Each structure stands twice: as C-alpha cells, then as structure tokens.
C-alpha cells in the first residue's frame, strides 16, 4: 500500500491519550498567567493572596468534576503520589484505628500494586474474570472471614490498559457493610465518564491532570469528608494542603489542573459520544483489515475512548515500531515501565492466552483526536498487517 499524503508529509497521529493527553491550549494559557504570579500561596500579602486564589479556584473546579466538596481536595504531584499517600495503615476515620489488611484488584495500576505502604503479608489480591472485572463474590466472602479486622480495599474505576470499568459502587457497599474503607483510582475515568463520588460511595479517590489535557506532575487525593486523616504522611514540613502534603504548591500546575477539569466537565457528554463513535469506527476498520482481531474486554463496559486489541501473529514490540514509523503513536499498555514493552500483569490476571497477550496494543483517543486520525490509523494498520502477511507468505 502506498503512503498517504499525510504519511508522506510526516504528519503524526497521536492515539496514546491514556498515557498522556496533550496539553489543551486553553490550559496552557491559564498556566502561563499563573506562572507570572510572583507570590507564594502561603503568604498573606496581596501577591500571596492572588496565588492562593488561583489555587482555590482550581480546587473548586476539580471538586466539581467528581461531585466532591472543595475543602476535601488535596493536591499532590500526580496520581502515583496520591495513591502512595492514602494506601497506608495510617489512613483512617477520625477516632478509629487504621486498616491492618489491604485488598487490591488484580488489574490495578502499578502505583497501587507497588506503591502501597502495607507489609507484604498483609496484602491480598482480588481476582478478576476474563473481562478484567473484579470478583465481587470473592470480595464478599473474604470480607465475611475478616471478622473484626479492619480492611482497606482499592479498586480502580477504569483500567488504563483495557478501559474496562469496575463495579466500584457495589464493592463500596460490601466494604462498608463489613466496616472497611475503600479507595478508587479514578485517574483514567475522571473527565471521560461521569464520576460522582457520593454515588460511588468511596472514602477516598485519586486523580491526575495529564489524562484530561492538563499538565503533567499534578494530581489530587479527594476525601469523602473531613472525618478522615492520614497519620503517616509522605511529605512532611510546613502546613500546606491542610498538613496532608507539605511543600510550596505548584500554583501554575494546579491552575492548569482546574482549567482542564472545568473543560472536561462542560464537554463530558458530547465528548464521550464523539469518542465512542470514533472508537467504534476504528474497531470496524480493524476487523475489516484483520478479521481475526481480538479486542480485549469487548464484552465489558469500557471507557468510550479506549480499546486494546491483538492481531494474531503480530507481536506488540514489533508492531509499536511499525506503527511509529508509519506516523501513529500507540501503546502496549501502561506508560510506567521506563519505555519498555513487557508482559502485562493486567492481561495475565484476565487469563489472556500468552500468544494473544504478547501482541496486545492499546489505542486511546482524546480531545485532539479526529476522524482523520482514525483513517490514518486504519491506513497504517493495513500497511503493517500487509507486511506481516507478506512475510508469512515468504516463509511458507
């Protein structure tokens, strides 16, 4: 197949928004203005109050995105720090003891699986089914066996690799019936689907700005109420963020987070519909080009912007390079592995056959994705698959 004009001109198609969504121009403008503010947000003079005002506006906007109270939003350096901060025996209701046991979904992000602060012998993994959905029956049976032991549970709202949504509200009900606490990693879900913290029933939720067109390096912990505390805080020093997270605040990044949250909320319904239609078109094209394509988690409810697929005979590492050379940026899963393509714990937990798992690629769409991007993806896919079949024919 001949190169299209877009490929020949070196035009790139970026389809890796779950790793990082490009910074929205409107957000960049807000950040530039905030960068020019001279004051420290902890200072009481006029300049300090101006910086503080930017932060509090952003805090209110982030809270609105997930239906939370403004005062319960705590800014961090990102989703990883946010998860590390709350997944500890020191996270507890005021006046109560902390959890002694941690239960984690098998398909959680590495910042949850590896970033918690519990002893290894106090951690257990909640299995998932073939679609990547946590086993609520296992969870309920396990909670019934814990007796008086306090448990903290962490179940993501949406998987970063497959887009599969989790039954967090149902899990929260079970956890609370047995006196436990529950956290959800909403990094991939917020801004892509409606998120209402009260409706979910979780005690704490974590976020990251760069998944919704905000800046990298800023995230948040959001508490369900002010009746929670974290006894063993990660960054200690001054009293910033109500003492939960010390250090001079990154006002520009926080302002950018707030701007991105506001844009995402205003456009949520329309954007979800647009991306769902583009995703459906891309999947149709994939099956036309390679009818034996496997879409991971296709039978489950997924984020509107995400699909993970494998074409038998095509290995992820080879395919990523081929797509990149064709001008299309994809991923093989989480972008948190030092740029390496390695076996996915998510696919292993789902029981995906190794021959399929080694070829799974992820397409994640976002605010900058257009119909033309989907067309260029299909053209690149046709070229990559055509090359694969030619090689097979030559080897036969």
ZAGU-388220 format. One record per residue (C-alpha): residue number from 1; x, y negated, z negated. Coordinates in steps of 0.25 Angstrom, whole numbers, m for minus. Layout:
N
sekol resi: NUM x: X y: Y z: Z $
...
# end
This chain:
396
sekol resi: 1 x: 0 y: 0 z: 0 $
sekol resi: 2 x: 5 y: m14 z: 4 $
sekol resi: 3 x: 8 y: m24 z: m7 $
sekol resi: 4 x: m4 y: m34 z: m8 $
sekol resi: 5 x: m1 y: m49 z: m7 $
sekol resi: 6 x: m1 y: m51 z: m22 $
sekol resi: 7 x: 9 y: m40 z: m24 $
sekol resi: 8 x: 18 y: m45 z: m13 $
sekol resi: 9 x: 17 y: m59 z: m19 $
sekol resi: 10 x: 22 y: m53 z: m33 $
sekol resi: 11 x: 8 y: m57 z: m39 $
sekol resi: 12 x: 7 y: m49 z: m53 $
sekol resi: 13 x: m6 y: m43 z: m59 $
sekol resi: 14 x: m5 y: m42 z: m74 $
sekol resi: 15 x: m14 y: m31 z: m80 $
sekol resi: 16 x: m8 y: m29 z: m93 $
sekol resi: 17 x: m17 y: m39 z: m102 $
sekol resi: 18 x: m17 y: m29 z: m114 $
sekol resi: 19 x: m2 y: m31 z: m115 $
sekol resi: 20 x: m3 y: m46 z: m114 $
sekol resi: 21 x: m13 y: m54 z: m107 $
sekol resi: 22 x: m7 y: m66 z: m100 $
sekol resi: 23 x: m8 y: m80 z: m108 $
sekol resi: 24 x: m20 y: m87 z: m104 $
sekol resi: 25 x: m17 y: m101 z: m98 $
sekol resi: 26 x: m27 y: m108 z: m108 $
sekol resi: 27 x: m20 y: m101 z: m119 $
sekol resi: 28 x: m6 y: m106 z: m115 $
sekol resi: 29 x: m12 y: m120 z: m115 $
sekol resi: 30 x: m17 y: m118 z: m129 $
sekol resi: 31 x: m3 y: m113 z: m133 $
sekol resi: 32 x: 5 y: m124 z: m127 $
sekol resi: 33 x: m3 y: m134 z: m134 $
sekol resi: 34 x: m1 y: m127 z: m147 $
sekol resi: 35 x: 14 y: m125 z: m145 $
sekol resi: 36 x: 15 y: m140 z: m145 $
sekol resi: 37 x: 9 y: m142 z: m158 $
sekol resi: 38 x: 20 y: m146 z: m168 $
sekol resi: 39 x: 14 y: m142 z: m181 $
sekol resi: 40 x: 15 y: m129 z: m190 $
sekol resi: 41 x: 1 y: m124 z: m192 $
sekol resi: 42 x: 5 y: m123 z: m207 $
sekol resi: 43 x: 8 y: m138 z: m208 $
sekol resi: 44 x: m3 y: m148 z: m214 $
sekol resi: 45 x: 1 y: m160 z: m205 $
sekol resi: 46 x: m7 y: m163 z: m192 $
sekol resi: 47 x: 3 y: m155 z: m183 $
sekol resi: 48 x: 1 y: m143 z: m192 $
sekol resi: 49 x: m14 y: m144 z: m192 $
sekol resi: 50 x: m14 y: m145 z: m177 $
sekol resi: 51 x: m7 y: m132 z: m176 $
sekol resi: 52 x: m16 y: m126 z: m187 $
sekol resi: 53 x: m28 y: m130 z: m179 $
sekol resi: 54 x: m23 y: m123 z: m167 $
sekol resi: 55 x: m21 y: m110 z: m175 $
sekol resi: 56 x: m35 y: m111 z: m182 $
sekol resi: 57 x: m42 y: m113 z: m168 $
sekol resi: 58 x: m35 y: m101 z: m163 $
sekol resi: 59 x: m39 y: m93 z: m175 $
sekol resi: 60 x: m53 y: m96 z: m173 $
sekol resi: 61 x: m53 y: m92 z: m159 $
sekol resi: 62 x: m46 y: m79 z: m162 $
sekol resi: 63 x: m56 y: m76 z: m172 $
sekol resi: 64 x: m68 y: m79 z: m163 $
sekol resi: 65 x: m62 y: m69 z: m153 $
sekol resi: 66 x: m65 y: m58 z: m162 $
sekol resi: 67 x: m76 y: m63 z: m171 $
sekol resi: 68 x: m68 y: m65 z: m183 $
sekol resi: 69 x: m66 y: m76 z: m194 $
sekol resi: 70 x: m56 y: m87 z: m190 $
sekol resi: 71 x: m49 y: m86 z: m204 $
sekol resi: 72 x: m46 y: m71 z: m203 $
sekol resi: 73 x: m37 y: m72 z: m190 $
sekol resi: 74 x: m23 y: m71 z: m194 $
sekol resi: 75 x: m13 y: m74 z: m182 $
sekol resi: 76 x: m1 y: m64 z: m180 $
sekol resi: 77 x: 10 y: m63 z: m170 $
sekol resi: 78 x: 1 y: m53 z: m162 $
sekol resi: 79 x: m7 y: m40 z: m163 $
sekol resi: 80 x: 5 y: m32 z: m167 $
sekol resi: 81 x: 8 y: m40 z: m179 $
sekol resi: 82 x: m7 y: m41 z: m182 $
sekol resi: 83 x: m9 y: m26 z: m183 $
sekol resi: 84 x: 4 y: m25 z: m191 $
sekol resi: 85 x: m1 y: m35 z: m201 $
sekol resi: 86 x: m14 y: m28 z: m204 $
sekol resi: 87 x: m11 y: m13 z: m203 $
sekol resi: 88 x: m6 y: m12 z: m217 $
sekol resi: 89 x: m10 y: m7 z: m230 $
sekol resi: 90 x: m10 y: m21 z: m235 $
sekol resi: 91 x: m22 y: m25 z: m226 $
sekol resi: 92 x: m34 y: m24 z: m235 $
sekol resi: 93 x: m46 y: m31 z: m240 $
sekol resi: 94 x: m44 y: m40 z: m252 $
sekol resi: 95 x: m44 y: m33 z: m265 $
sekol resi: 96 x: m43 y: m19 z: m259 $
sekol resi: 97 x: m31 y: m10 z: m257 $
sekol resi: 98 x: m25 y: m9 z: m243 $
sekol resi: 99 x: m27 y: 4 z: m234 $
sekol resi: 100 x: m18 y: 16 z: m237 $
sekol resi: 101 x: m21 y: 22 z: m223 $
sekol resi: 102 x: m21 y: 17 z: m209 $
sekol resi: 103 x: m29 y: 23 z: m197 $
sekol resi: 104 x: m25 y: 19 z: m183 $
sekol resi: 105 x: m31 y: 22 z: m170 $
sekol resi: 106 x: m22 y: 31 z: m161 $
sekol resi: 107 x: m22 y: 22 z: m150 $
sekol resi: 108 x: m19 y: 9 z: m158 $
sekol resi: 109 x: m9 y: m1 z: m153 $
sekol resi: 110 x: 6 y: 1 z: m158 $
sekol resi: 111 x: 5 y: m11 z: m166 $
sekol resi: 112 x: m6 y: m3 z: m174 $
sekol resi: 113 x: 0 y: 11 z: m174 $
sekol resi: 114 x: 14 y: 6 z: m177 $
sekol resi: 115 x: 12 y: m8 z: m183 $
sekol resi: 116 x: 4 y: m4 z: m196 $
sekol resi: 117 x: 11 y: m4 z: m210 $
sekol resi: 118 x: 5 y: 9 z: m216 $
sekol resi: 119 x: 14 y: 21 z: m219 $
sekol resi: 120 x: 14 y: 31 z: m208 $
sekol resi: 121 x: 8 y: 42 z: m217 $
sekol resi: 122 x: m4 y: 32 z: m220 $
sekol resi: 123 x: m8 y: 31 z: m205 $
sekol resi: 124 x: m17 y: 40 z: m197 $
sekol resi: 125 x: m21 y: 39 z: m182 $
sekol resi: 126 x: m36 y: 39 z: m178 $
sekol resi: 127 x: m36 y: 47 z: m165 $
sekol resi: 128 x: m43 y: 42 z: m152 $
sekol resi: 129 x: m51 y: 50 z: m142 $
sekol resi: 130 x: m48 y: 52 z: m127 $
sekol resi: 131 x: m53 y: 37 z: m124 $
sekol resi: 132 x: m44 y: 32 z: m135 $
sekol resi: 133 x: m55 y: 29 z: m145 $
sekol resi: 134 x: m53 y: 31 z: m160 $
sekol resi: 135 x: m59 y: 43 z: m166 $
sekol resi: 136 x: m69 y: 37 z: m176 $
sekol resi: 137 x: m73 y: 51 z: m181 $
sekol resi: 138 x: m59 y: 53 z: m185 $
sekol resi: 139 x: m58 y: 40 z: m192 $
sekol resi: 140 x: m71 y: 42 z: m200 $
sekol resi: 141 x: m67 y: 56 z: m204 $
sekol resi: 142 x: m53 y: 50 z: m208 $
sekol resi: 143 x: m59 y: 39 z: m216 $
sekol resi: 144 x: m68 y: 48 z: m223 $
sekol resi: 145 x: m56 y: 56 z: m228 $
sekol resi: 146 x: m48 y: 44 z: m233 $
sekol resi: 147 x: m57 y: 43 z: m246 $
sekol resi: 148 x: m53 y: 30 z: m254 $
sekol resi: 149 x: m40 y: 28 z: m245 $
sekol resi: 150 x: m40 y: 14 z: m239 $
sekol resi: 151 x: m39 y: 15 z: m223 $
sekol resi: 152 x: m35 y: 5 z: m213 $
sekol resi: 153 x: m39 y: 8 z: m199 $
sekol resi: 154 x: m34 y: 2 z: m186 $
sekol resi: 155 x: m42 y: 4 z: m173 $
sekol resi: 156 x: m39 y: m5 z: m161 $
sekol resi: 157 x: m51 y: m12 z: m154 $
sekol resi: 158 x: m46 y: m9 z: m140 $
sekol resi: 159 x: m34 y: m1 z: m135 $
sekol resi: 160 x: m23 y: m8 z: m128 $
sekol resi: 161 x: m19 y: 3 z: m118 $
sekol resi: 162 x: m33 y: 8 z: m114 $
sekol resi: 163 x: m42 y: m3 z: m118 $
sekol resi: 164 x: m51 y: 7 z: m126 $
sekol resi: 165 x: m60 y: 1 z: m136 $
sekol resi: 166 x: m61 y: 7 z: m150 $
sekol resi: 167 x: m73 y: 8 z: m159 $
sekol resi: 168 x: m68 y: m1 z: m170 $
sekol resi: 169 x: m81 y: m5 z: m176 $
sekol resi: 170 x: m85 y: 9 z: m178 $
sekol resi: 171 x: m71 y: 12 z: m184 $
sekol resi: 172 x: m72 y: 0 z: m193 $
sekol resi: 173 x: m86 y: 5 z: m199 $
sekol resi: 174 x: m80 y: 18 z: m202 $
sekol resi: 175 x: m67 y: 12 z: m208 $
sekol resi: 176 x: m75 y: 2 z: m217 $
sekol resi: 177 x: m85 y: 13 z: m222 $
sekol resi: 178 x: m73 y: 20 z: m228 $
sekol resi: 179 x: m67 y: 7 z: m234 $
sekol resi: 180 x: m56 y: 5 z: m224 $
sekol resi: 181 x: m51 y: m6 z: m216 $
sekol resi: 182 x: m50 y: m7 z: m200 $
sekol resi: 183 x: m41 y: m15 z: m191 $
sekol resi: 184 x: m43 y: m16 z: m176 $
sekol resi: 185 x: m32 y: m21 z: m166 $
sekol resi: 186 x: m41 y: m29 z: m157 $
sekol resi: 187 x: m29 y: m35 z: m149 $
sekol resi: 188 x: m33 y: m29 z: m135 $
sekol resi: 189 x: m48 y: m30 z: m138 $
sekol resi: 190 x: m50 y: m45 z: m142 $
sekol resi: 191 x: m53 y: m54 z: m131 $
sekol resi: 192 x: m57 y: m42 z: m121 $
sekol resi: 193 x: m69 y: m37 z: m128 $
sekol resi: 194 x: m78 y: m43 z: m139 $
sekol resi: 195 x: m72 y: m42 z: m153 $
sekol resi: 196 x: m80 y: m45 z: m165 $
sekol resi: 197 x: m72 y: m42 z: m178 $
sekol resi: 198 x: m84 y: m41 z: m187 $
sekol resi: 199 x: m91 y: m31 z: m177 $
sekol resi: 200 x: m79 y: m23 z: m177 $
sekol resi: 201 x: m79 y: m22 z: m192 $
sekol resi: 202 x: m64 y: m22 z: m193 $
sekol resi: 203 x: m56 y: m28 z: m204 $
sekol resi: 204 x: m45 y: m34 z: m196 $
sekol resi: 205 x: m42 y: m36 z: m181 $
sekol resi: 206 x: m29 y: m39 z: m174 $
sekol resi: 207 x: m27 y: m47 z: m161 $
sekol resi: 208 x: m17 y: m52 z: m151 $
sekol resi: 209 x: m17 y: m64 z: m142 $
sekol resi: 210 x: m10 y: m60 z: m130 $
sekol resi: 211 x: m20 y: m49 z: m126 $
sekol resi: 212 x: m30 y: m60 z: m123 $
sekol resi: 213 x: m22 y: m70 z: m115 $
sekol resi: 214 x: m16 y: m77 z: m128 $
sekol resi: 215 x: m1 y: m78 z: m131 $
sekol resi: 216 x: 8 y: m66 z: m136 $
sekol resi: 217 x: 12 y: m66 z: m150 $
sekol resi: 218 x: 0 y: m69 z: m157 $
sekol resi: 219 x: m11 y: m61 z: m163 $
sekol resi: 220 x: m20 y: m60 z: m175 $
sekol resi: 221 x: m25 y: m52 z: m187 $
sekol resi: 222 x: m40 y: m54 z: m189 $
sekol resi: 223 x: m46 y: m50 z: m203 $
sekol resi: 224 x: m61 y: m47 z: m204 $
sekol resi: 225 x: m62 y: m56 z: m216 $
sekol resi: 226 x: m53 y: m63 z: m226 $
sekol resi: 227 x: m55 y: m52 z: m236 $
sekol resi: 228 x: m42 y: m45 z: m231 $
sekol resi: 229 x: m28 y: m46 z: m234 $
sekol resi: 230 x: m14 y: m41 z: m229 $
sekol resi: 231 x: m5 y: m38 z: m241 $
sekol resi: 232 x: 7 y: m35 z: m233 $
sekol resi: 233 x: 8 y: m46 z: m223 $
sekol resi: 234 x: 19 y: m44 z: m212 $
sekol resi: 235 x: 24 y: m59 z: m211 $
sekol resi: 236 x: 25 y: m66 z: m224 $
sekol resi: 237 x: 29 y: m80 z: m227 $
sekol resi: 238 x: 20 y: m92 z: m226 $
sekol resi: 239 x: 5 y: m92 z: m227 $
sekol resi: 240 x: 2 y: m93 z: m213 $
sekol resi: 241 x: m11 y: m85 z: m208 $
sekol resi: 242 x: m16 y: m85 z: m222 $
sekol resi: 243 x: m4 y: m78 z: m226 $
sekol resi: 244 x: m6 y: m66 z: m217 $
sekol resi: 245 x: 5 y: m69 z: m208 $
sekol resi: 246 x: 16 y: m79 z: m211 $
sekol resi: 247 x: 24 y: m88 z: m201 $
sekol resi: 248 x: 21 y: m101 z: m193 $
sekol resi: 249 x: 10 y: m98 z: m184 $
sekol resi: 250 x: 12 y: m97 z: m169 $
sekol resi: 251 x: 2 y: m108 z: m166 $
sekol resi: 252 x: 3 y: m108 z: m151 $
sekol resi: 253 x: 1 y: m93 z: m150 $
sekol resi: 254 x: m11 y: m94 z: m160 $
sekol resi: 255 x: m17 y: m105 z: m152 $
sekol resi: 256 x: m16 y: m96 z: m139 $
sekol resi: 257 x: m22 y: m84 z: m146 $
sekol resi: 258 x: m34 y: m93 z: m150 $
sekol resi: 259 x: m35 y: m98 z: m136 $
sekol resi: 260 x: m35 y: m84 z: m130 $
sekol resi: 261 x: m45 y: m79 z: m140 $
sekol resi: 262 x: m55 y: m90 z: m136 $
sekol resi: 263 x: m53 y: m88 z: m121 $
sekol resi: 264 x: m55 y: m73 z: m123 $
sekol resi: 265 x: m68 y: m74 z: m131 $
sekol resi: 266 x: m74 y: m84 z: m122 $
sekol resi: 267 x: m71 y: m75 z: m110 $
sekol resi: 268 x: m73 y: m62 z: m116 $
sekol resi: 269 x: m86 y: m56 z: m110 $
sekol resi: 270 x: m83 y: m61 z: m96 $
sekol resi: 271 x: m68 y: m57 z: m96 $
sekol resi: 272 x: m72 y: m43 z: m101 $
sekol resi: 273 x: m81 y: m41 z: m90 $
sekol resi: 274 x: m71 y: m46 z: m80 $
sekol resi: 275 x: m60 y: m37 z: m84 $
sekol resi: 276 x: m69 y: m25 z: m85 $
sekol resi: 277 x: m73 y: m27 z: m71 $
sekol resi: 278 x: m58 y: m29 z: m67 $
sekol resi: 279 x: m55 y: m16 z: m75 $
sekol resi: 280 x: m66 y: m8 z: m68 $
sekol resi: 281 x: m61 y: m13 z: m54 $
sekol resi: 282 x: m46 y: m9 z: m58 $
sekol resi: 283 x: m51 y: 5 z: m62 $
sekol resi: 284 x: m59 y: 7 z: m50 $
sekol resi: 285 x: m47 y: 4 z: m41 $
sekol resi: 286 x: m38 y: 13 z: m49 $
sekol resi: 287 x: m47 y: 25 z: m47 $
sekol resi: 288 x: m48 y: 21 z: m32 $
sekol resi: 289 x: m33 y: 22 z: m31 $
sekol resi: 290 x: m31 y: 33 z: m40 $
sekol resi: 291 x: m44 y: 41 z: m43 $
sekol resi: 292 x: m37 y: 50 z: m54 $
sekol resi: 293 x: m34 y: 37 z: m62 $
sekol resi: 294 x: m36 y: 39 z: m77 $
sekol resi: 295 x: m42 y: 28 z: m85 $
sekol resi: 296 x: m39 y: 29 z: m100 $
sekol resi: 297 x: m50 y: 27 z: m109 $
sekol resi: 298 x: m60 y: 25 z: m98 $
sekol resi: 299 x: m71 y: 32 z: m106 $
sekol resi: 300 x: m70 y: 22 z: m117 $
sekol resi: 301 x: m74 y: 7 z: m119 $
sekol resi: 302 x: m62 y: m1 z: m115 $
sekol resi: 303 x: m57 y: m15 z: m115 $
sekol resi: 304 x: m62 y: m22 z: m102 $
sekol resi: 305 x: m48 y: m25 z: m97 $
sekol resi: 306 x: m40 y: m12 z: m99 $
sekol resi: 307 x: m39 y: 1 z: m93 $
sekol resi: 308 x: m28 y: 12 z: m94 $
sekol resi: 309 x: m26 y: 21 z: m82 $
sekol resi: 310 x: m17 y: 32 z: m77 $
sekol resi: 311 x: m15 y: 37 z: m63 $
sekol resi: 312 x: m11 y: 52 z: m63 $
sekol resi: 313 x: 4 y: 53 z: m58 $
sekol resi: 314 x: 7 y: 39 z: m61 $
sekol resi: 315 x: 16 y: 36 z: m74 $
sekol resi: 316 x: 14 y: 23 z: m81 $
sekol resi: 317 x: 29 y: 19 z: m81 $
sekol resi: 318 x: 30 y: 20 z: m66 $
sekol resi: 319 x: 16 y: 14 z: m64 $
sekol resi: 320 x: 19 y: 2 z: m72 $
sekol resi: 321 x: 31 y: m1 z: m64 $
sekol resi: 322 x: 24 y: 1 z: m51 $
sekol resi: 323 x: 12 y: m8 z: m55 $
sekol resi: 324 x: 22 y: m18 z: m60 $
sekol resi: 325 x: 30 y: m18 z: m46 $
sekol resi: 326 x: 16 y: m20 z: m39 $
sekol resi: 327 x: 13 y: m32 z: m48 $
sekol resi: 328 x: 4 y: m26 z: m58 $
sekol resi: 329 x: 7 y: m27 z: m73 $
sekol resi: 330 x: 0 y: m15 z: m81 $
sekol resi: 331 x: 4 y: m8 z: m93 $
sekol resi: 332 x: 5 y: 7 z: m98 $
sekol resi: 333 x: m1 y: 3 z: m112 $
sekol resi: 334 x: 3 y: m5 z: m123 $
sekol resi: 335 x: 13 y: m16 z: m121 $
sekol resi: 336 x: 20 y: m14 z: m134 $
sekol resi: 337 x: 31 y: m4 z: m131 $
sekol resi: 338 x: 43 y: m12 z: m126 $
sekol resi: 339 x: 38 y: m11 z: m112 $
sekol resi: 340 x: 40 y: 4 z: m112 $
sekol resi: 341 x: 30 y: 14 z: m105 $
sekol resi: 342 x: 28 y: 25 z: m115 $
sekol resi: 343 x: 18 y: 35 z: m119 $
sekol resi: 344 x: 5 y: 29 z: m124 $
sekol resi: 345 x: 0 y: 32 z: m138 $
sekol resi: 346 x: m14 y: 28 z: m134 $
sekol resi: 347 x: m15 y: 38 z: m123 $
sekol resi: 348 x: m9 y: 49 z: m132 $
sekol resi: 349 x: m19 y: 46 z: m142 $
sekol resi: 350 x: m30 y: 47 z: m132 $
sekol resi: 351 x: m25 y: 60 z: m127 $
sekol resi: 352 x: m22 y: 56 z: m113 $
sekol resi: 353 x: m14 y: 66 z: m105 $
sekol resi: 354 x: 1 y: 63 z: m105 $
sekol resi: 355 x: 1 y: 64 z: m89 $
sekol resi: 356 x: m10 y: 53 z: m89 $
sekol resi: 357 x: m5 y: 45 z: m101 $
sekol resi: 358 x: 9 y: 43 z: m94 $
sekol resi: 359 x: 2 y: 35 z: m83 $
sekol resi: 360 x: m8 y: 26 z: m90 $
sekol resi: 361 x: m7 y: 12 z: m87 $
sekol resi: 362 x: m15 y: 0 z: m93 $
sekol resi: 363 x: m22 y: m11 z: m85 $
sekol resi: 364 x: m27 y: m22 z: m94 $
sekol resi: 365 x: m34 y: m34 z: m88 $
sekol resi: 366 x: m35 y: m48 z: m93 $
sekol resi: 367 x: m39 y: m63 z: m91 $
sekol resi: 368 x: m30 y: m65 z: m80 $
sekol resi: 369 x: m34 y: m52 z: m72 $
sekol resi: 370 x: m41 y: m54 z: m59 $
sekol resi: 371 x: m48 y: m45 z: m49 $
sekol resi: 372 x: m35 y: m47 z: m40 $
sekol resi: 373 x: m27 y: m41 z: m51 $
sekol resi: 374 x: m35 y: m29 z: m51 $
sekol resi: 375 x: m34 y: m28 z: m36 $
sekol resi: 376 x: m19 y: m29 z: m37 $
sekol resi: 377 x: m19 y: m18 z: m48 $
sekol resi: 378 x: m26 y: m9 z: m38 $
sekol resi: 379 x: m17 y: m12 z: m27 $
sekol resi: 380 x: m5 y: m9 z: m36 $
sekol resi: 381 x: m11 y: 3 z: m41 $
sekol resi: 382 x: m14 y: 8 z: m27 $
sekol resi: 383 x: 1 y: 6 z: m23 $
sekol resi: 384 x: 6 y: 13 z: m36 $
sekol resi: 385 x: m3 y: 25 z: m34 $
sekol resi: 386 x: 0 y: 25 z: m19 $
sekol resi: 387 x: 15 y: 26 z: m23 $
sekol resi: 388 x: 12 y: 37 z: m33 $
sekol resi: 389 x: 5 y: 46 z: m23 $
sekol resi: 390 x: 15 y: 44 z: m12 $
sekol resi: 391 x: 26 y: 49 z: m22 $
sekol resi: 392 x: 17 y: 61 z: m25 $
sekol resi: 393 x: 16 y: 64 z: m11 $
sekol resi: 394 x: 31 y: 63 z: m8 $
sekol resi: 395 x: 34 y: 72 z: m20 $
sekol resi: 396 x: 23 y: 82 z: m15 $
# end
